[in-house]
Amino acid sequence: MREENETSYPDIRQSWGIAGICILSMVLLIPVSILLNAVAGKEVSFLLYYLLAMGAAFYLAHWKRKKNTGVSEYNFEPGSARIIVLVSVAAIALQTGIIIPLISMIPMPEFMKNIFREVSGRNIFSFLTLVIAAPIFEELIFRGIILDGLLKKYSPTRSIVISSILFAVVHLNPWQFIAAFVIGIFSGWVYYATRNLTLSILIHAVNNSLAFISMSFMDGEAMLDKSLVELYGGLLNLMLITLGALAVAAICILYIRIEVRKTAINLGGT
């Protein structure tokens, strides 16, 4: 366990408070979403609603962090091209090898299918919400503020797991909980290893892009209504694809570790 820093923010209790603010903000702004829906349509209203809800939550968490620590900056270094490729491929592999198989095991009621259909519509506003706005705001909150603060007080494993649980909880349904937790663990580990928020945003954006592309440009109805075995063309195909994806993810993570160590050595020698 790390030596506690009195000026760091947040601790575990405060982290739950931030997650609570995110949920409360989304709930309180539902009437605004309904009003916007009547005026601007579902796609535009969802984007504006999300920006208002998560923007307000981020502002409050950022203000509290600055007040407690005096820090208002976030590390947005681009990272090397090799790490960018590795984390992107790893995110795709984790989605294919872990997230999709786990989610497929939980039956989804029709009303949830309808929600996913509406959120993942084939339009620019859904793209802006899922692939641009969500990765930026959510990574700022859960990695840039929560995880960054927890790492100053607790062990890396504890910090990453707690921030990932909170990230999963605010999605408020078991299907996104699984995806958010897995991606949260990977994104959290990458942030711990690099302290680079840009890479966390990239991981999140790649994950959401896969969901958006699947629902918008592939057979989204089949993906929601058919079993994974049917979608993959048989149990053998499912096993081969899943195991292959897990192998790719493991290789990428190994090379990310090597790349991070090389970067640390180079920085230490300059």
Order of alpha helices (4+ residues) and beta strands (2+ residues): alpha-alpha-alpha-alpha-alpha-alpha-alpha-alpha-alpha-alpha-alpha-alpha-alpha-alpha-alpha
